[in-house]
Amino acid sequence: MGNAQQRPPGRGDGGGQRTQPCNPGQGRGCGKAPIINGTHGNNRTHTGEESTVSSPAETEGDSSYLDAPAGALPPPLARLKNEGNKLFKNGQFGDALEKYSQAITGCEDAGIDSPEDLCILHSNRAACYLKDGNSTDCITDCTRALELQPFSLKPLLRRALAHEYMERYRKAYVDYKTVLQIDVSVQAAHDSINRITKVLIEQDGPKWREQLPEIPLVPLSAQQHRREEPPSQEMLQARADRKAEGEARKAEVRFSSLKKEGNDLVRQGCFQDALGKYNECLQIKPNECAVYTNRALCYLRGGRFQEAKQDCDSALEIEPANKKAFYRRALAFKGLKDYLSASTDLQEVLQLDPNVQEAEQELEEMTLLLRQSLMSNATQGVMERGGWWSRDKRAPLPIKAEGSQAFAFRRLRLLACVTTGSEESVKDGHPPNSTNAALDSPYIL
């Protein structure tokens, strides 16, 4: 059905009609009609138009709803209207159009004076024309509906879409602006205004506003009525989702910027300034492992080894196999003189990646420092008792000034006794093999 005609495209308000079933609106075969006033589920809005959303009775195959009352229409005409709504919902726009037309003719023949119901019928038939690509008749019906009920939302939106299809961008702009005076929350109108504005600027230049028709002023009563209507739950949820998405995007951009600034400061050697950037990063994303390891590096360069260790602990809670966190925690343990823990973390690094030369070098150094620390602690313990332990009776012997090699052997002898718990002394000036092997091992634990 329909009488859409293909005409050459024009410019401004004088353009020809063009059929665009899917963009920006939806046409035949494109599925359900878009809900462009932001409301769902209400049978009647303040504009007097009824929703085409099906009721539970429709989905269950019950046809009794077709006889439901429809405003001031008599039952036969109400049934025609309900049948049209049903057909429209099912995508049968041509058949729905016939039902609405029969209802309109019936109202005129019966002399029914109900502007609200006639407005609904003309607006619904306009929706059928729009779906069928017949923009000219859609505009005619919408204009008639607006004569019956001025500033009705749906006829304005449908007429704006039809004007846009026909490239009558100035008239479409005026209708969308009128819609926003009635209800500023109609997102479809905002989007269309932005789209059409770009077209008009390109078409008419900087003075494009001067060529627009006059935008009617919506009475305050119509505006207040729209504002008094509470937004639907779906609209509230959509607003909350859009707000959350916007905040998340802003936070992501801010995080990336701060992290880059911190990394640049580290490369420049400005570790204290970089700390501030990484602190702000963690306020945005407290579970970002890389920021903890980067901040740990700044703490290490500033000699704040305990804070560096804590940051590495946090990083390893997030990523238990993070090599950088193990390595930098080993350096923090080194600064805290906990060489045994440092050696353990370096072994973890090499277990994850045996090719990390820095870890191998640090592990050799940790082994040496650990040996020296153990020797120093053992010697200090004996000196506090006033002498060396004897071989057979565990009695302290006076310390004699001897050569460094002999003194080192005696310290190893004591360390062997302390470590193994054995009374056996070092034979031939060498410590027991087990202790010697433990001290020489790069994987001492």
N, C-alpha and C positions, 0 to 999 in steps of 0.2 A: 504494500500500500504506500501512500505518501505521494507527494507531488514535487519532490525535490528536483531542482534543475541545476545543471552545471553551467555556471557563468564564468566569464573571464575574471580572474582576481583583480580587484581594484585597490584603491588606497583611501584611507580615511573613512568617511561616512558613506561614500558613494560606491563602495566595493560590491562585487557580486556575491551571490550566495555560494558557499562551498560546503561540501559534506565532509565532516570530520567526526566520525562516530566514536573515536576513542580518546581524543586529546584535543582540548583539555577536559572535555566531558566524556562520558561513555555512551556508545551508540549501540545499534543492533548487534547482538552477539557478544557484547562485551561484559555480560553478567548483570549484576544488580545495579539499580540506579544509585548513584552516589548520594550519600546523606551529607548535604552541604550546609546545613544550618546548625550542625553540631548537636542535634537532639536525637534521642532514640526513645522509642517505646510509648510516647504519648500519642493518644488517638487524635488529639486536636491541639494545635498551637494557638497562640493569641491571634494569629493571622487568620484563623478559621479554616486552615487546611488540615486534612487528615493524613496521617502516616499511612504508607502502603506496606508497612511491616505486617507480616501474617500473624494471626493469633494462634494459640494452641489448637483451636478447633480445626484450623486449616490443615495443620500438619497431621492431624489424626483422621482426615478424610470426612469430617462432619461438615455438611453444607448448611447447617442451621444458621450460621453466622451471616449468611447472605441476606437473611431477612431481618438482620439487626437494624434498629433505628439509625437514621443518618440525618441529624439535624432536623430541619422542618420539612424534609421531603416526605411525600406520601409513600407508603410501602412499595408500590411498584417501581417508583423512581429510585427509592433507597436501594432496592435489590439490584437495579441496573448499576448503580454506583459501586456497590459492594462487589459485584461480578467484575466490574472494570478494575477495581483494586486487586482482586485475585489474579486476573489475567496479567496485569502489569507486573505483579510480584513474580509470576512465572515466566516473564520475558516475552509474553505474547502481546507486544505493544500495538500491533494493528487491530487485533480483536478488542483490546482494552479501549482503544480510541473509539471504536464503534459503540461500545457500551456508554462511554461518557457522552458521545454525541447524541445518542438516543435519550439519555437523561436530560441533557440541555434542551433538546427539542421538546421533550415532555413538559419541562418546567415552563417553557415559553407558551406552549399550547394551553396549559392549564392556568396560565396567568399567575404562577406562584411568585410572590414577591419576597424572596429570601436572598439578599445580596451575599450573605456569608456562604450559603450552600452553592450558589451559582459561581461564586469566586473559586471555591474548591474544585468544582467540575471543570471550569475553564483552565485552571492551573494544572489539574491532572491531565487534561487532554493536551495541554502544551507540553507536558513532560513526554507524552507519547510522540508528539511531533518531533521533539528534540531527539529522542532516541532513534527515530526513523530518518533523521537527517533533514527534516523539513523545517528549516529555520524560519522561513517567512511566516508560515501558519503558527509556529510556536510564538513568535513575537506578537502576532495578532491576538492570540488567546491570552497571553500574559498581560497585554495592554488592557484587554477587556476585564480581566480579573482585577487589575489595579484600579480600574474605574469603579468597580463594585466595592472593593475594599482597599482604599489607598494605603500604601506603605506595607503591603503584605510581603513577607520575606521571600517565600518560594517563587512567586511570579517574578520578583525582581531578579533573583539569582538566575532563573531559567532564561529570562529575557537577555540578561547580560551575557550568558553563555552563547545564546543564539547570535547576538550582535558580534561577539568575538569570532564565531565560526564564519560569519559573513565579512569579516575584516572591518567591521564598523567599530574601530577601536575607541573612538571618542565616546560614542553612545554606551559602549560596554563599560568604559571607565566611569561614566556618570552613574550607571546603575550599581556598579560595585561600591562606589563611594556612598551611595544612598543606603545600601545594605549595611555598611559599617556604622552609619549614623544610628541605625536601628539596633544593631547588635555588633559591638566591636570585637566579639570573640569568634566571629566566623572566619576561620583560618583560610578557607578557600578564597574568600574575597581579598584577603591580604595578599595571598600568593598571586592572584590574578592581577591585582593593582601593580605589583612589582613587575610582573611580566609585561603588562601593557604599557607601563611607563617607559620601559626601555624601547619598545617599538615606536611610541609617539615621539620620543626624543630623536630617534634615528630618522623618523619620517618628517617631523615638523621643525626640528631644530630646537634651540634654546627657548624659543617663545611658544612652545607647544601648548602651554596652559591657556594662552590667549585664544586658541582656536577651539577650546572645549565648549560644549553646550553648558548652559547654566545648571548647576547641581542643586536640586530642590532641597529645601530645609525641612527636615523631618520634625513634626510637632513634638514638643516635650512629652506629651502624654504617651505617644508611641514609644519613645525612648525609655521613659520610666517603666512602662509595662514590661519591656524586655529586661530591664535591669532587675526588676523585682523577681523574675523567674530564677529560681536557684539552678545552678549548673548541674547537669547530670553527673552521675558517678563516673561514667566513661570519660566525660570531658575533664573532670578533676584529675583522673588518673593519667589522661593524656598530657595534661599540663604538667603534672608532677614528673612524668617520664621525660618530657622535653627539657624541663629545668634540670633534672639530674644529668641528662646527657650533655647539656651545655656546660654545667659545672665540671663534669668529668673531663670534657675536652679542654677547658681552660686549665684545669689542674695538670693535665698531661703536658700541655704546652709549657706551663710554668716550671714543671719538674725538669723537662728536657733542657730548658734554658739554664736553670740553676746548675744542673749537673755539668753541662758544657762549660759554664763559667768556672766551676770548681776545678774541673780537669785542666783548663787553661792556666789557672793560678798555680796548680801543682807543677805544671811544666815550667812555669816561671820561677819556681822556688818559693812562692808566697803561701806557705803552708797554713799560717794562721788565718789568712783571709779565705783560703779554701775551706777551712773548717766551718766558717759561717755559712757558706753555700751548701755544704753537705748537711749541716744541721737543718736548714730550711727544706732540703730535699726529703729528709726523713720525716718531717712534719707532714708532707704531702703523701709520701709512700713509705710507711714505717717498715715494710717487709722487703725492701729492695736490697738484695745481698751486695751488689757492686758498690753501693754507697757506703755500706759498713766497712768494706775492705779498703776503699779509698780514704775514708776518714781515719781508719787505723793507720794508714801510711802517714797521714799528717801528724797523728799523735806520736808515732815513732820518731819522726824527724824533730819533734819538739821535746823528746825525752819523756813523754808521758806514757810510760810503758803499761801501767795498769789500765788506763783507758783504752789503749790499743788492744790489749788482751780481751777486754770486755767486748769491743766491737767485733773482734774476730770470733769470739764465742757466739755472738748474735748471728754473724754471717753463717757459721757452721750449723746453727739451729735451722736456718732456712735452706742451706745447701750443704748437706753433710760431707760431700766429696769435693769441696771447693779448695783447689790447690793453693790459690793465693791467700785464702784465709789461714790455712795451716802454716804456710811459709811466714806470713807476717806475725802470726801468733808465736812462732818459734823465735823470731827476732825480739818480740816483746818479752818472752821468757828469758832470753839472753840478757836483755837489759835489766830484768829483775834478778839475774844471777841464778835462775832456776834452770841449770844446764841439762838436767835429766829430762825435764818436760820439753825443753827446746829440742833435744835429740829425738824424743818421741815424735814430735810434730814433723821434724825434718824427714824422719823415716816414712811418715804417712805421705809426704809429698813425693818421695822417691818411689813409693809403692804405687801411687797413682800415675806417676810419669817418671820413669827411670832416667830420662834424658835431661832433667833439670840440673844443669851444672852448678848453678848457684847453691842449690840445696846440698849437693855433694860437698862443695867447699865448706859450707857452713857446718855440715855434720862433722867433717874432719876437725874443724876448729872447736865445735862443741865437745868432741871426744877429748881433745887436749885440755880444754878448760875444765871438764868434769874430772879428768885424772888429777889435774893440779888442785882442784877444790877438795877432792877426797883425801889427797895426800896432806894438804894443809890442815884439814879438819882433824885427821888422825894425829898429826904431829902436835897440834895444839892441845889435844886431849891428854897426850902423854906428858907434855911439858907441864901441864897444870898439876900433875901428880908428882913432879919433881924428878923424873928420870925415866929410863926405858924399862920395859918389862923384861925380866930374866927369861931364859929359855926353859929352865926346868922348874923353878920355884915361884914363878910369877912375882918376883920381888923387884922393885924398881932399882935400876942401876944408874949411877951418875952419868950424865951426858958429857961426852968428851968432844972437844973440837977436833974434827977430823976432816978429811977431804970431802968435797961435795959428792963424789960418787959413792963413797962408803955411807955417807949420811942418807943419801937417797935410798940405798939398799935397806938401811935400818927402818926408814919410813915405810917402805913397801912391806918389810917384815911385819911391822905393827899392823898395817892395813890388812895383810893376809890373816893375821890372828883375829882382828876385829870382824872381818868379813865372814870368815869360815867358822869361827868359834873353836878352832883347833889349837892345841898347845904346841903343835909341831912347829919348829922354828924354820926359818929359811935356810936351806942347805946350800953350802958352797957359795954363799953370798948372793943367791937368787931367790926371789919370792916364789911361792907355790905356783904351779902351772895354771891352775884354774883362775886364780886372781889375775895373773899376768894376761891370760887370754881375754878375760872380761874387760880389762882396762884397754887392751889394744883393739878390741872390737869396735868398729864404727857404729854398731847397732846396739850399744849398751842401753839397757832399760832399767 
